[in-house]
Amino acid sequence: MKAIRLFIPFAALLAALLLQRSRVQTKAEVVCRGTNLGLECTVTNRKGGEMANVSWNVRVQCRNGTVIRASASQRVPPDADFVHLIPLADLKGLDACDAGQSIAVENVIVRTVR
């Protein structure tokens, strides 16, 4: 009888862990490039089958050592791409930059929208 009392909670815990692992996590990718209007970021939601709210930071390294920073967020439907423009006015440090050398997308956070 005591073994059954211990087995039931253990079986419930095991079932919960198996169910948790079988859920598909929403995943997004962000790729940014410079344009005449600012930074054009393509946000892709390919995994999970749910609407995602994606937020990210962009860092542009300039030739003279200046770093330009910007942040953005975008809602993206499942299995879709969305192009988000970060306008020049939102790029912090742009006035001190002589020429951009590299763009890095950082701190991508994906939250499922229910």
Secondary structure, DSSP 8 states (H G I E B T S, - for coil): -HHHHHHHHHHHHHHHHHHHHHS---EEEEEEEEETTEEEEEEEEEESSS-EEEEEEEEEEETTS-EEEEEEEEEE-TTEEEEEEEEGGG-BTGGG-S-EEEEEEEEEEEEE--
